[in-house]
Amino acid sequence: MGPKAPASPEGSGNGHAPGIAGRVDSIGRAAASLTEELRGTAADFGRALDLRGRVQRHPYLMVAAAAGLGYVLGGGLFTRTTARLLGMAGRVAALPMVRSELVNLAEAMLSGAPDTQDEDSPRPPSDVPSPS
Amino acid sequence: MDAQTLQQTLKEQQARLEHGLEQAQEELSDLNQRVVDVIKRRPGTCLLIALAAGFVIGRMASR
């Protein structure tokens, strides 16, 4: 696998110089094409991510996502602070459900009590005076 | 203080409170609009700042 000195057109009289120059040229061309390809891939990636459009549509969400990514990159994921934050978030998320359950229970107790007494519960003995 | 004066005072207080609440709501809405405008005008800068802030907070939390 020696250098192809005679085949190279850029001959300078030296047997090794044209081959090396040709290789340098081809390496340069390959590097340029690789750079172009990388640039195109980066542009495609940017277009696919559509960061600008996403920020236009959901500005706060994207800022929060960036902050969250920074938090994870900063090593804050597996810490006590994260566990505390997740616990608080879980409680806050569960609050509406618990509240609606309590409201339903209270409504059922308030509205269902006379009905159940009328239909399901046995009538008081006749010798005991009824409160009404 | 008779009932009419008390009622009048309460009405005044209520009107003042409503006015304050409306003003606070307008100011908050204005601030929100300005923040959204800044984020939309300079998305890269804002995302980088948020990323850096998150990184610093994560770094502090991990210690």
N, CA and C atoms of all chains as a GROMACS GRO file, in nm:
protein
  585
    1MET      N    1   0.083  -0.119   0.000
    1MET     CA    2   0.000   0.000   0.000
    1MET      C    3   0.086   0.124   0.000
    2GLY      N    4   0.168   0.136  -0.098
    2GLY     CA    5   0.255   0.252  -0.107
    2GLY      C    6   0.183   0.367  -0.172
    3PRO      N    7   0.244   0.482  -0.166
    3PRO     CA    8   0.183   0.599  -0.229
    3PRO      C    9   0.186   0.588  -0.380
    4LYS      N   10   0.077   0.633  -0.443
    4LYS     CA   11   0.069   0.623  -0.590
    4LYS      C   12   0.124   0.750  -0.651
    5ALA      N   13   0.255   0.766  -0.642
    5ALA     CA   14   0.317   0.890  -0.688
    5ALA      C   15   0.301   0.915  -0.837
    6PRO      N   16   0.322   0.816  -0.923
    6PRO     CA   17   0.314   0.846  -1.066
    6PRO      C   18   0.173   0.878  -1.112
    7ALA      N   19   0.071   0.822  -1.044
    7ALA     CA   20  -0.067   0.847  -1.087
    7ALA      C   21  -0.114   0.986  -1.051
    8SER      N   22  -0.049   1.049  -0.953
    8SER     CA   23  -0.096   1.179  -0.907
    8SER      C   24  -0.057   1.288  -1.004
    9PRO      N   25  -0.148   1.378  -1.036
    9PRO     CA   26  -0.117   1.483  -1.131
    9PRO      C   27  -0.032   1.594  -1.070
   10GLU      N   28  -0.037   1.610  -0.937
   10GLU     CA   29   0.037   1.721  -0.875
   10GLU      C   30   0.181   1.681  -0.848
   11GLY      N   31   0.250   1.640  -0.945
   11GLY     CA   32   0.387   1.596  -0.927
   11GLY      C   33   0.480   1.715  -0.914
   12SER      N   34   0.578   1.700  -0.823
   12SER     CA   35   0.675   1.808  -0.808
   12SER      C   36   0.817   1.757  -0.825
   13GLY      N   37   0.824   1.638  -0.883
   13GLY     CA   38   0.956   1.581  -0.903
   13GLY      C   39   0.991   1.484  -0.794
   14ASN      N   40   0.940   1.506  -0.673
   14ASN     CA   41   0.962   1.416  -0.562
   14ASN      C   42   0.863   1.300  -0.573
   15GLY      N   43   0.903   1.182  -0.544
   15GLY     CA   44   0.817   1.065  -0.558
   15GLY      C   45   0.710   1.058  -0.453
   16HIS      N   46   0.729   1.112  -0.332
   16HIS     CA   47   0.633   1.100  -0.222
   16HIS      C   48   0.542   1.220  -0.209
   17ALA      N   49   0.584   1.335  -0.251
   17ALA     CA   50   0.510   1.458  -0.226
   17ALA      C   51   0.370   1.461  -0.287
   18PRO      N   52   0.350   1.419  -0.412
   18PRO     CA   53   0.216   1.428  -0.471
   18PRO      C   54   0.116   1.340  -0.398
   19GLY      N   55   0.157   1.223  -0.357
   19GLY     CA   56   0.066   1.134  -0.286
   19GLY      C   57   0.021   1.194  -0.154
   20ILE      N   58   0.113   1.251  -0.084
   20ILE     CA   59   0.079   1.311   0.046
   20ILE      C   60  -0.013   1.430   0.025
   21ALA      N   61   0.016   1.511  -0.075
   21ALA     CA   62  -0.069   1.627  -0.102
   21ALA      C   63  -0.210   1.583  -0.139
   22GLY      N   64  -0.215   1.476  -0.220
   22GLY     CA   65  -0.347   1.426  -0.259
   22GLY      C   66  -0.426   1.376  -0.138
   23ARG      N   67  -0.354   1.307  -0.050
   23ARG     CA   68  -0.423   1.256   0.069
   23ARG      C   69  -0.471   1.370   0.158
   24VAL      N   70  -0.385   1.470   0.174
   24VAL     CA   71  -0.423   1.586   0.254
   24VAL      C   72  -0.546   1.652   0.194
   25ASP      N   73  -0.544   1.661   0.059
   25ASP     CA   74  -0.660   1.719  -0.010
   25ASP      C   75  -0.786   1.638   0.016
   26SER      N   76  -0.772   1.506   0.002
   26SER     CA   77  -0.892   1.422   0.019
   26SER      C   78  -0.939   1.426   0.164
   27ILE      N   79  -0.843   1.432   0.258
   27ILE     CA   80  -0.883   1.441   0.399
   27ILE      C   81  -0.956   1.574   0.424
   28GLY      N   82  -0.902   1.679   0.363
   28GLY     CA   83  -0.967   1.810   0.378
   28GLY      C   84  -1.107   1.809   0.322
   29ARG      N   85  -1.120   1.745   0.202
   29ARG     CA   86  -1.254   1.739   0.141
   29ARG      C   87  -1.350   1.657   0.228
   30ALA      N   88  -1.295   1.545   0.284
   30ALA     CA   89  -1.380   1.461   0.369
   30ALA      C   90  -1.421   1.538   0.495
   31ALA      N   91  -1.325   1.613   0.548
   31ALA     CA   92  -1.358   1.691   0.669
   31ALA      C   93  -1.462   1.796   0.637
   32ALA      N   94  -1.449   1.860   0.521
   32ALA     CA   95  -1.546   1.963   0.483
   32ALA      C   96  -1.685   1.903   0.465
   33SER      N   97  -1.688   1.785   0.399
   33SER     CA   98  -1.819   1.723   0.377
   33SER      C   99  -1.879   1.676   0.509
   34LEU      N  100  -1.791   1.628   0.599
   34LEU     CA  101  -1.840   1.586   0.732
   34LEU      C  102  -1.897   1.706   0.807
   35THR      N  103  -1.826   1.818   0.798
   35THR     CA  104  -1.874   1.940   0.864
   35THR      C  105  -2.010   1.981   0.809
   36GLU      N  106  -2.020   1.976   0.675
   36GLU     CA  107  -2.148   2.012   0.612
   36GLU      C  108  -2.260   1.920   0.660
   37GLU      N  109  -2.225   1.790   0.664
   37GLU     CA  110  -2.326   1.692   0.706
   37GLU      C  111  -2.369   1.715   0.851
   38LEU      N  112  -2.267   1.741   0.936
   38LEU     CA  113  -2.298   1.767   1.076
   38LEU      C  114  -2.385   1.891   1.091
   39ARG      N  115  -2.354   1.993   1.009
   39ARG     CA  116  -2.431   2.116   1.015
   39ARG      C  117  -2.576   2.090   0.973
   40GLY      N  118  -2.589   2.010   0.867
   40GLY     CA  119  -2.724   1.976   0.820
   40GLY      C  120  -2.800   1.895   0.923
   41THR      N  121  -2.729   1.801   0.985
   41THR     CA  122  -2.795   1.719   1.088
   41THR      C  123  -2.837   1.805   1.206
   42ALA      N  124  -2.750   1.897   1.246
   42ALA     CA  125  -2.784   1.986   1.358
   42ALA      C  126  -2.905   2.071   1.323
   43ALA      N  127  -2.907   2.119   1.197
   43ALA     CA  128  -3.022   2.201   1.154
   43ALA      C  129  -3.150   2.117   1.154
   44ASP      N  130  -3.140   1.993   1.104
   44ASP     CA  131  -3.256   1.904   1.104
   44ASP      C  132  -3.304   1.876   1.246
   45PHE      N  133  -3.206   1.853   1.335
   45PHE     CA  134  -3.239   1.824   1.474
   45PHE      C  135  -3.310   1.945   1.537
   46GLY      N  136  -3.255   2.064   1.508
   46GLY     CA  137  -3.317   2.185   1.560
   46GLY      C  138  -3.458   2.203   1.509
   47ARG      N  139  -3.476   2.172   1.376
   47ARG     CA  140  -3.610   2.185   1.317
   47ARG      C  141  -3.706   2.083   1.379
   48ALA      N  142  -3.651   1.961   1.403
   48ALA     CA  143  -3.738   1.858   1.462
   48ALA      C  144  -3.776   1.895   1.605
   49LEU      N  145  -3.680   1.948   1.681
   49LEU     CA  146  -3.712   1.987   1.818
   49LEU      C  147  -3.806   2.107   1.820
   50ASP      N  148  -3.786   2.199   1.726
   50ASP     CA  149  -3.870   2.318   1.714
   50ASP      C  150  -3.878   2.394   1.847
   51LEU      N  151  -3.760   2.420   1.903
   51LEU     CA  152  -3.755   2.484   2.034
   51LEU      C  153  -3.823   2.621   2.030
   52ARG      N  154  -3.793   2.696   1.924
   52ARG     CA  155  -3.849   2.831   1.916
   52ARG      C  156  -4.003   2.828   1.912
   53GLY      N  157  -4.056   2.735   1.829
   53GLY     CA  158  -4.201   2.724   1.820
   53GLY      C  159  -4.262   2.678   1.952
   54ARG      N  160  -4.193   2.585   2.017
   54ARG     CA  161  -4.245   2.536   2.145
   54ARG      C  162  -4.246   2.647   2.250
   55VAL      N  163  -4.139   2.728   2.250
   55VAL     CA  164  -4.134   2.839   2.346
   55VAL      C  165  -4.243   2.940   2.316
   56GLN      N  166  -4.272   2.962   2.185
   56GLN     CA  167  -4.379   3.054   2.149
   56GLN      C  168  -4.515   3.003   2.198
   57ARG      N  169  -4.531   2.870   2.193
   57ARG     CA  170  -4.661   2.813   2.231
   57ARG      C  171  -4.675   2.798   2.382
   58HIS      N  172  -4.568   2.748   2.446
   58HIS     CA  173  -4.576   2.724   2.592
   58HIS      C  174  -4.453   2.783   2.659
   59PRO      N  175  -4.451   2.915   2.679
   59PRO     CA  176  -4.328   2.977   2.733
   59PRO      C  177  -4.292   2.930   2.874
   60TYR      N  178  -4.389   2.928   2.964
   60TYR     CA  179  -4.358   2.891   3.102
   60TYR      C  180  -4.318   2.743   3.112
   61LEU      N  181  -4.388   2.660   3.037
   61LEU     CA  182  -4.359   2.517   3.042
   61LEU      C  183  -4.215   2.488   2.996
   62MET      N  184  -4.174   2.557   2.890
   62MET     CA  185  -4.040   2.534   2.838
   62MET      C  186  -3.933   2.584   2.935
   63VAL      N  187  -3.959   2.698   2.998
   63VAL     CA  188  -3.863   2.750   3.097
   63VAL      C  189  -3.856   2.653   3.216
   64ALA      N  190  -3.970   2.602   3.258
   64ALA     CA  191  -3.971   2.506   3.369
   64ALA      C  192  -3.898   2.378   3.329
   65ALA      N  193  -3.916   2.335   3.204
   65ALA     CA  194  -3.847   2.214   3.157
   65ALA      C  195  -3.697   2.236   3.155
   66ALA      N  196  -3.654   2.355   3.110
   66ALA     CA  197  -3.511   2.385   3.109
   66ALA      C  198  -3.456   2.386   3.250
   67ALA      N  199  -3.530   2.446   3.342
   67ALA     CA  200  -3.485   2.451   3.481
   67ALA      C  201  -3.477   2.309   3.539
   68GLY      N  202  -3.576   2.227   3.505
   68GLY     CA  203  -3.574   2.088   3.553
   68GLY      C  204  -3.457   2.010   3.497
   69LEU      N  205  -3.428   2.033   3.369
   69LEU     CA  206  -3.313   1.966   3.308
   69LEU      C  207  -3.183   2.010   3.377
   70GLY      N  208  -3.173   2.139   3.403
   70GLY     CA  209  -3.055   2.190   3.474
   70GLY      C  210  -3.044   2.130   3.614
   71TYR      N  211  -3.159   2.116   3.679
   71TYR     CA  212  -3.161   2.058   3.815
   71TYR      C  213  -3.109   1.914   3.812
   72VAL      N  214  -3.155   1.838   3.711
   72VAL     CA  215  -3.110   1.699   3.699
   72VAL      C  216  -2.961   1.694   3.665
   73LEU      N  217  -2.918   1.781   3.572
   73LEU     CA  218  -2.777   1.784   3.534
   73LEU      C  219  -2.689   1.828   3.652
   74GLY      N  220  -2.744   1.911   3.738
   74GLY     CA  221  -2.669   1.957   3.855
   74GLY      C  222  -2.659   1.852   3.964
   75GLY      N  223  -2.723   1.737   3.942
   75GLY     CA  224  -2.711   1.627   4.039
   75GLY      C  225  -2.813   1.634   4.150
   76GLY      N  226  -2.922   1.704   4.126
   76GLY     CA  227  -3.019   1.718   4.233
   76GLY      C  228  -3.130   1.616   4.232
   77LEU      N  229  -3.121   1.516   4.140
   77LEU     CA  230  -3.233   1.424   4.122
   77LEU      C  231  -3.253   1.332   4.243
   78PHE      N  232  -3.146   1.262   4.281
   78PHE     CA  233  -3.160   1.164   4.390
   78PHE      C  234  -3.116   1.228   4.521
   79THR      N  235  -3.188   1.327   4.566
   79THR     CA  236  -3.154   1.394   4.691
   79THR      C  237  -3.278   1.402   4.780
   80ARG      N  238  -3.253   1.439   4.905
   80ARG     CA  239  -3.363   1.449   5.000
   80ARG      C  240  -3.457   1.564   4.960
   81THR      N  241  -3.396   1.670   4.905
   81THR     CA  242  -3.479   1.785   4.862
   81THR      C  243  -3.579   1.742   4.756
   82THR      N  244  -3.533   1.661   4.660
   82THR     CA  245  -3.624   1.614   4.554
   82THR      C  246  -3.735   1.528   4.614
   83ALA      N  247  -3.697   1.442   4.708
   83ALA     CA  248  -3.798   1.356   4.770
   83ALA      C  249  -3.902   1.441   4.841
   84ARG      N  250  -3.855   1.545   4.913
   84ARG     CA  251  -3.948   1.634   4.982
   84ARG      C  252  -4.039   1.707   4.883
   85LEU      N  253  -3.977   1.757   4.775
   85LEU     CA  254  -4.054   1.829   4.673
   85LEU      C  255  -4.159   1.738   4.610
   86LEU      N  256  -4.118   1.614   4.579
   86LEU     CA  257  -4.213   1.520   4.517
   86LEU      C  258  -4.326   1.487   4.613
   87GLY      N  259  -4.292   1.472   4.742
   87GLY     CA  260  -4.396   1.446   4.841
   87GLY      C  261  -4.497   1.559   4.848
   88MET      N  262  -4.444   1.683   4.850
   88MET     CA  263  -4.533   1.799   4.854
   88MET      C  264  -4.620   1.805   4.730
   89ALA      N  265  -4.558   1.779   4.613
   89ALA     CA  266  -4.632   1.783   4.487
   89ALA      C  267  -4.742   1.676   4.488
   90GLY      N  268  -4.710   1.559   4.538
   90GLY     CA  269  -4.809   1.452   4.546
   90GLY      C  270  -4.926   1.490   4.634
   91ARG      N  271  -4.892   1.553   4.748
   91ARG     CA  272  -5.001   1.594   4.839
   91ARG      C  273  -5.089   1.700   4.774
   92VAL      N  274  -5.024   1.797   4.709
   92VAL     CA  275  -5.100   1.903   4.642
   92VAL      C  276  -5.186   1.845   4.530
   93ALA      N  277  -5.132   1.746   4.457
   93ALA     CA  278  -5.208   1.684   4.348
   93ALA      C  279  -5.324   1.603   4.402
   94ALA      N  280  -5.305   1.544   4.520
   94ALA     CA  281  -5.410   1.459   4.575
   94ALA      C  282  -5.518   1.540   4.645
   95LEU      N  283  -5.488   1.664   4.676
   95LEU     CA  284  -5.582   1.747   4.752
   95LEU      C  285  -5.720   1.761   4.686
   96PRO      N  286  -5.728   1.794   4.557
   96PRO     CA  287  -5.861   1.806   4.495
   96PRO      C  288  -5.941   1.677   4.500
   97MET      N  289  -5.872   1.563   4.482
   97MET     CA  290  -5.942   1.435   4.485
   97MET      C  291  -6.000   1.410   4.625
   98VAL      N  292  -5.915   1.434   4.726
   98VAL     CA  293  -5.961   1.412   4.863
   98VAL      C  294  -6.076   1.506   4.896
   99ARG      N  295  -6.064   1.631   4.849
   99ARG     CA  296  -6.169   1.729   4.877
   99ARG      C  297  -6.300   1.687   4.812
  100SER      N  298  -6.291   1.642   4.686
  100SER     CA  299  -6.416   1.603   4.618
  100SER      C  300  -6.477   1.481   4.686
  101GLU      N  301  -6.391   1.389   4.732
  101GLU     CA  302  -6.444   1.272   4.802
  101GLU      C  303  -6.514   1.314   4.930
  102LEU      N  304  -6.451   1.407   5.004
  102LEU     CA  305  -6.512   1.453   5.128
  102LEU      C  306  -6.644   1.525   5.102
  103VAL      N  307  -6.646   1.606   4.996
  103VAL     CA  308  -6.769   1.677   4.961
  103VAL      C  309  -6.879   1.578   4.924
  104ASN      N  310  -6.842   1.477   4.844
  104ASN     CA  311  -6.940   1.374   4.807
  104ASN      C  312  -6.994   1.302   4.930
  105LEU      N  313  -6.902   1.270   5.021
  105LEU     CA  314  -6.942   1.199   5.143
  105LEU      C  315  -7.038   1.285   5.226
  106ALA      N  316  -7.000   1.414   5.239
  106ALA     CA  317  -7.085   1.504   5.318
  106ALA      C  318  -7.221   1.521   5.252
  107GLU      N  319  -7.221   1.535   5.119
  107GLU     CA  320  -7.349   1.550   5.048
  107GLU      C  321  -7.435   1.425   5.066
  108ALA      N  322  -7.368   1.310   5.056
  108ALA     CA  323  -7.443   1.184   5.072
  108ALA      C  324  -7.500   1.174   5.212
  109MET      N  325  -7.420   1.216   5.311
  109MET     CA  326  -7.468   1.209   5.449
  109MET      C  327  -7.585   1.304   5.471
  110LEU      N  328  -7.571   1.425   5.414
  110LEU     CA  329  -7.674   1.526   5.437
  110LEU      C  330  -7.803   1.494   5.362
  111SER      N  331  -7.789   1.452   5.237
  111SER     CA  332  -7.909   1.429   5.157
  111SER      C  333  -7.966   1.290   5.177
  112GLY      N  334  -7.880   1.195   5.209
  112GLY     CA  335  -7.926   1.056   5.215
  112GLY      C  336  -7.979   1.016   5.350
  113ALA      N  337  -7.954   1.092   5.454
  113ALA     CA  338  -7.992   1.050   5.588
  113ALA      C  339  -8.144   1.035   5.604
  114PRO      N  340  -8.225   1.134   5.561
  114PRO     CA  341  -8.370   1.116   5.578
  114PRO      C  342  -8.425   1.003   5.492
  115ASP      N  343  -8.369   0.988   5.370
  115ASP     CA  344  -8.417   0.883   5.280
  115ASP      C  345  -8.393   0.745   5.340
  116THR      N  346  -8.270   0.727   5.390
  116THR     CA  347  -8.236   0.594   5.443
  116THR      C  348  -8.321   0.564   5.564
  117GLN      N  349  -8.348   0.673   5.641
  117GLN     CA  350  -8.430   0.648   5.759
  117GLN      C  351  -8.572   0.608   5.719
  118ASP      N  352  -8.619   0.669   5.608
  118ASP     CA  353  -8.755   0.640   5.563
  118ASP      C  354  -8.765   0.501   5.503
  119GLU      N  355  -8.662   0.462   5.424
  119GLU     CA  356  -8.678   0.339   5.347
  119GLU      C  357  -8.613   0.217   5.412
  120ASP      N  358  -8.490   0.237   5.457
  120ASP     CA  359  -8.412   0.119   5.498
  120ASP      C  360  -8.425   0.086   5.646
  121SER      N  361  -8.418   0.190   5.728
  121SER     CA  362  -8.414   0.161   5.872
  121SER      C  363  -8.552   0.119   5.920
  122PRO      N  364  -8.552   0.031   6.020
  122PRO     CA  365  -8.683  -0.013   6.072
  122PRO      C  366  -8.753   0.102   6.144
  123ARG      N  367  -8.882   0.098   6.140
  123ARG     CA  368  -8.960   0.204   6.205
  123ARG      C  369  -8.952   0.186   6.357
  124PRO      N  370  -8.955   0.298   6.427
  124PRO     CA  371  -8.951   0.287   6.573
  124PRO      C  372  -9.080   0.224   6.624
  125PRO      N  373  -9.072   0.162   6.739
  125PRO     CA  374  -9.195   0.103   6.794
  125PRO      C  375  -9.302   0.209   6.816
  126SER      N  376  -9.427   0.164   6.807
  126SER     CA  377  -9.536   0.261   6.808
  126SER      C  378  -9.552   0.327   6.944
  127ASP      N  379  -9.505   0.259   7.054
  127ASP     CA  380  -9.523   0.320   7.185
  127ASP      C  381  -9.420   0.430   7.212
  128VAL      N  382  -9.310   0.432   7.133
  128VAL     CA  383  -9.212   0.539   7.151
  128VAL      C  384  -9.256   0.658   7.066
  129PRO      N  385  -9.266   0.773   7.126
  129PRO     CA  386  -9.310   0.888   7.045
  129PRO      C  387  -9.201   0.931   6.947
  130SER      N  388  -9.242   0.955   6.826
  130SER     CA  389  -9.146   0.997   6.725
  130SER      C  390  -9.110   1.145   6.747
  131PRO      N  391  -8.987   1.183   6.711
  131PRO     CA  392  -8.946   1.323   6.733
  131PRO      C  393  -9.026   1.422   6.649
  132SER      N  394  -9.078   1.380   6.536
  132SER     CA  395  -9.152   1.476   6.453
  132SER      C  396  -9.294   1.474   6.497
  133MET      N  397  -7.215   5.366   6.753
  133MET     CA  398  -7.225   5.352   6.606
  133MET      C  399  -7.353   5.278   6.572
  134ASP      N  400  -7.439   5.343   6.498
  134ASP     CA  401  -7.566   5.278   6.465
  134ASP      C  402  -7.549   5.185   6.344
  135ALA      N  403  -7.655   5.112   6.315
  135ALA     CA  404  -7.646   5.009   6.211
  135ALA      C  405  -7.620   5.069   6.073
  136GLN      N  406  -7.679   5.186   6.049
  136GLN     CA  407  -7.663   5.246   5.916
  136GLN      C  408  -7.518   5.288   5.891
  137THR      N  409  -7.456   5.346   5.995
  137THR     CA  410  -7.316   5.388   5.982
  137THR      C  411  -7.226   5.267   5.962
  138LEU      N  412  -7.257   5.162   6.038
  138LEU     CA  413  -7.177   5.039   6.026
  138LEU      C  414  -7.189   4.981   5.884
  139GLN      N  415  -7.311   4.982   5.834
  139GLN     CA  416  -7.333   4.931   5.699
  139GLN      C  417  -7.258   5.013   5.596
  140GLN      N  418  -7.264   5.146   5.616
  140GLN     CA  419  -7.194   5.236   5.524
  140GLN      C  420  -7.044   5.210   5.526
  141THR      N  421  -6.988   5.194   5.648
  141THR     CA  422  -6.844   5.169   5.662
  141THR      C  423  -6.806   5.038   5.594
  142LEU      N  424  -6.890   4.937   5.616
  142LEU     CA  425  -6.861   4.806   5.555
  142LEU      C  426  -6.865   4.815   5.403
  143LYS      N  427  -6.961   4.892   5.352
  143LYS     CA  428  -6.970   4.907   5.206
  143LYS      C  429  -6.847   4.976   5.151
  144GLU      N  430  -6.802   5.078   5.223
  144GLU     CA  431  -6.681   5.150   5.179
  144GLU      C  432  -6.559   5.058   5.179
  145GLN      N  433  -6.550   4.980   5.288
  145GLN     CA  434  -6.436   4.888   5.297
  145GLN      C  435  -6.441   4.786   5.184
  146GLN      N  436  -6.558   4.737   5.155
  146GLN     CA  437  -6.574   4.638   5.049
  146GLN      C  438  -6.536   4.696   4.914
  147ALA      N  439  -6.580   4.821   4.891
  147ALA     CA  440  -6.547   4.885   4.763
  147ALA      C  441  -6.397   4.906   4.751
  148ARG      N  442  -6.335   4.947   4.863
  148ARG     CA  443  -6.190   4.969   4.861
  148ARG      C  444  -6.116   4.838   4.835
  149LEU      N  445  -6.163   4.732   4.900
  149LEU     CA  446  -6.100   4.601   4.882
  149LEU      C  447  -6.115   4.552   4.738
  150GLU      N  448  -6.235   4.572   4.683
  150GLU     CA  449  -6.256   4.528   4.545
  150GLU      C  450  -6.166   4.605   4.448
  151HIS      N  451  -6.156   4.736   4.476
  151HIS     CA  452  -6.071   4.819   4.390
  151HIS      C  453  -5.925   4.771   4.399
  152GLY      N  454  -5.879   4.743   4.523
  152GLY     CA  455  -5.741   4.695   4.541
  152GLY      C  456  -5.717   4.563   4.472
  153LEU      N  457  -5.816   4.474   4.482
  153LEU     CA  458  -5.802   4.342   4.418
  153LEU      C  459  -5.797   4.355   4.266
  154GLU      N  460  -5.884   4.442   4.213
  154GLU     CA  461  -5.883   4.463   4.067
  154GLU      C  462  -5.749   4.517   4.020
  155GLN      N  463  -5.696   4.614   4.100
  155GLN     CA  464  -5.568   4.674   4.063
  155GLN      C  465  -5.456   4.570   4.066
  156ALA      N  466  -5.458   4.488   4.174
  156ALA     CA  467  -5.355   4.384   4.186
  156ALA      C  468  -5.365   4.285   4.070
  157GLN      N  469  -5.488   4.252   4.033
  157GLN     CA  470  -5.509   4.159   3.922
  157GLN      C  471  -5.456   4.216   3.791
  158GLU      N  472  -5.484   4.347   3.770
  158GLU     CA  473  -5.434   4.411   3.648
  158GLU      C  474  -5.282   4.413   3.645
  159GLU      N  475  -5.221   4.445   3.761
  159GLU     CA  476  -5.075   4.452   3.766
  159GLU      C  477  -5.013   4.315   3.742
  160LEU      N  478  -5.073   4.212   3.803
  160LEU     CA  479  -5.021   4.076   3.783
  160LEU      C  480  -5.034   4.033   3.637
  161SER      N  481  -5.147   4.068   3.577
  161SER     CA  482  -5.169   4.033   3.436
  161SER      C  483  -5.067   4.103   3.347
  162ASP      N  484  -5.041   4.230   3.380
  162ASP     CA  485  -4.943   4.307   3.303
  162ASP      C  486  -4.803   4.246   3.317
  163LEU      N  487  -4.769   4.209   3.442
  163LEU     CA  488  -4.637   4.147   3.466
  163LEU      C  489  -4.624   4.016   3.391
  164ASN      N  490  -4.731   3.936   3.395
  164ASN     CA  491  -4.732   3.808   3.324
  164ASN      C  492  -4.710   3.829   3.174
  165GLN      N  493  -4.779   3.930   3.119
  165GLN     CA  494  -4.765   3.957   2.976
  165GLN      C  495  -4.622   3.999   2.941
  166ARG      N  496  -4.562   4.082   3.032
  166ARG     CA  497  -4.426   4.127   3.004
  166ARG      C  498  -4.328   4.010   3.009
  167VAL      N  499  -4.344   3.921   3.109
  167VAL     CA  500  -4.255   3.805   3.121
  167VAL      C  501  -4.267   3.716   2.998
  168VAL      N  502  -4.392   3.691   2.956
  168VAL     CA  503  -4.414   3.606   2.838
  168VAL      C  504  -4.351   3.670   2.714
  169ASP      N  505  -4.364   3.803   2.703
  169ASP     CA  506  -4.304   3.873   2.588
  169ASP      C  507  -4.152   3.856   2.587
  170VAL      N  508  -4.091   3.871   2.705
  170VAL     CA  509  -3.945   3.858   2.712
  170VAL      C  510  -3.903   3.716   2.674
  171ILE      N  511  -3.976   3.617   2.725
  171ILE     CA  512  -3.941   3.477   2.693
  171ILE      C  513  -3.956   3.451   2.544
  172LYS      N  514  -4.062   3.507   2.484
  172LYS     CA  515  -4.085   3.482   2.342
  172LYS      C  516  -3.985   3.556   2.254
  173ARG      N  517  -3.940   3.675   2.302
  173ARG     CA  518  -3.847   3.753   2.221
  173ARG      C  519  -3.706   3.692   2.226
  174ARG      N  520  -3.667   3.640   2.344
  174ARG     CA  521  -3.532   3.583   2.359
  174ARG      C  522  -3.542   3.442   2.418
  175PRO      N  523  -3.590   3.347   2.339
  175PRO     CA  524  -3.611   3.213   2.394
  175PRO      C  525  -3.482   3.143   2.435
  176GLY      N  526  -3.378   3.158   2.352
  176GLY     CA  527  -3.251   3.091   2.383
  176GLY      C  528  -3.191   3.140   2.513
  177THR      N  529  -3.189   3.271   2.529
  177THR     CA  530  -3.132   3.330   2.650
  177THR      C  531  -3.211   3.284   2.773
  178CYS      N  532  -3.344   3.290   2.761
  178CYS     CA  533  -3.426   3.252   2.876
  178CYS      C  534  -3.409   3.105   2.912
  179LEU      N  535  -3.403   3.021   2.809
  179LEU     CA  536  -3.386   2.878   2.837
  179LEU      C  537  -3.250   2.852   2.900
  180LEU      N  538  -3.148   2.922   2.850
  180LEU     CA  539  -3.014   2.903   2.908
  180LEU      C  540  -3.009   2.950   3.053
  181ILE      N  541  -3.074   3.064   3.080
  181ILE     CA  542  -3.076   3.115   3.218
  181ILE      C  543  -3.150   3.016   3.308
  182ALA      N  544  -3.263   2.963   3.259
  182ALA     CA  545  -3.338   2.866   3.339
  182ALA      C  546  -3.256   2.740   3.363
  183LEU      N  547  -3.185   2.697   3.258
  183LEU     CA  548  -3.101   2.578   3.270
  183LEU      C  549  -2.992   2.600   3.375
  184ALA      N  550  -2.930   2.718   3.367
  184ALA     CA  551  -2.823   2.750   3.462
  184ALA      C  552  -2.877   2.759   3.605
  185ALA      N  553  -2.993   2.821   3.618
  185ALA     CA  554  -3.053   2.833   3.751
  185ALA      C  555  -3.086   2.695   3.807
  186GLY      N  556  -3.143   2.609   3.723
  186GLY     CA  557  -3.174   2.473   3.767
  186GLY      C  558  -3.048   2.397   3.804
  187PHE      N  559  -2.943   2.417   3.725
  187PHE     CA  560  -2.816   2.350   3.755
  187PHE      C  561  -2.764   2.392   3.891
  188VAL      N  562  -2.766   2.522   3.917
  188VAL     CA  563  -2.715   2.574   4.045
  188VAL      C  564  -2.799   2.520   4.161
  189ILE      N  565  -2.931   2.521   4.143
  189ILE     CA  566  -3.019   2.471   4.251
  189ILE      C  567  -2.994   2.321   4.273
  190GLY      N  568  -2.979   2.246   4.164
  190GLY     CA  569  -2.950   2.103   4.177
  190GLY      C  570  -2.817   2.079   4.245
  191ARG      N  571  -2.720   2.163   4.212
  191ARG     CA  572  -2.587   2.151   4.274
  191ARG      C  573  -2.597   2.177   4.423
  192MET      N  574  -2.676   2.280   4.458
  192MET     CA  575  -2.691   2.314   4.600
  192MET      C  576  -2.767   2.203   4.673
  193ALA      N  577  -2.866   2.147   4.606
  193ALA     CA  578  -2.946   2.043   4.671
  193ALA      C  579  -2.866   1.916   4.692
  194SER      N  580  -2.769   1.891   4.605
  194SER     CA  581  -2.693   1.766   4.615
  194SER      C  582  -2.587   1.773   4.724
  195ARG      N  583  -2.563   1.890   4.781
  195ARG     CA  584  -2.460   1.902   4.886
  195ARG      C  585  -2.521   1.883   5.024
   0.00000   0.00000   0.00000
